[in-house]
Amino acid sequence: MGGSQHQAKLLIERLLERYDVDVHYLTVDCGPDHRPDGYTLHRFSDRNGLRRLGYFFDALKLHRALRALEPDAVYQQVGCAHTGIAAWYARRHGIPMVWRVSSDRSVTPQPVPWWRVNRRIERAFLEYGIRNADVILAQTRAQQSLIARHYGRADAYVVPNFHPGAPPPKPERRRGSVLWIANLKPVKNPQAFVRLAARFGAEAPVRFVMIGAAMRNDRWTRALLREIDAVPNLDYLGARTRDEVHDALADARVLVNTSHSEGFSNTFIEAWMCEVPVVSLLVDPDGLLREHGLGFLSGTEEQLARDVRRLVDDERLRSEMGKRCREHALRHHSMENVDRIAAMLGLPEKPSFEAANPAGAERGEPTRSRAAVASVPRPFADAPDASLGQ
């Protein structure tokens, strides 16, 4: 499950727990064995034919799906043509539409060759959505600044990614690995981690471990898997469940990120919750690694190796930094961030929660809301795809 899908899953679970809302999750794909728990799943399109050239081919299908549901609010996650389609529907029907940014690339205009007409159309749909969404939620201050600079929207809110938290790691965990977590694709730059493991050599005091699904069986992926196999102190575990990822983090000394670009990686938060510092090659959202001492931003592969070795060897530094990481994650990335989103959507709390909140009870009898969740255009095994966010 990718980061955007995981955020959509957490959002839905919190909404169903606390709010008087019917959640309808619209997607183009989902795991074949997925059974929604407490919400309704609508698969409104597929990946066949011309549809593979762009999400803008979903315009009529997504509009029809929304019109049939008549939602009171729409939450859309991930930047694509679905963003524009959802914004157009919401504006035409007078309901709030919230767009959640999931990547810096979505809010950074990219040059597109004139002959890539489908990509130009896809981008045009996205940019219409950015300009016409009622509320934009950025993950970082950097994204907020990009939205203002490129799209004239100075009203975007920063709502950090959220996480349900985790118990503190047990002190007896052996902390015997350096971990890398991401699906295998070029933007994640996994080759840099392979080179890092090879640089340490077979005599390193830790194992190097990679977790993540191989997204395709293409030439690039096959070459990468051969490179991984050639490094004796490197283990590739493939896709793992969230619980297995948490267990791997609990046994890690360091989490390494080698991505060329991110939004705000959920793995940073999950590592921090487990008191694991992050060493990043190129990505440092809002300067948290450098300015708040939650890890290191290396900049080069040579410095990456030095930073990782420093944390591997210096248990005191790693422990002090790890405690700071957990404190930051608990303070800034709690599930209360979902409550901020629910307030923007105008969702009423369940009576049981209002009873515990006298100020909320003054609003009178709540009216149940119907929210359409449009998710992320990519499938995952144990939950629906998040192609359209709520």
Secondary structure, DSSP 8 states (H G I E B T S, - for coil): --HHHHHHHHHHHHHHHHB-EEEEEEES-B-TT---SSSEEEE---S-GGGGG-GGGGHHHHHHHHHHH--SEEEEESSSHHHHHHHHHHHHHT--EEEE---GGGGS-----TT-HHHHHHHHHHHHHHHH-SEEEESSHHHHHHHHHHH--TT-EE------------TT----EEEEES-B-GGG-HHHHHHHHHHH-TT-SSEEEEE--B---SHHHHHHHHHHHT-TTEEE--S--HHHHHHHHHTEEEEEE--S--S--HHHHHHHHTT--EEESS--GGGHHHHS-SEEE--SHHHHHHHHHHHHH-HHHHHHHHHHHHHHHHHHSSTHHHHHHHHHHT--B-HHHHHT-HHHHTT-S---EEEEEE-BSS--SSSB--BS--
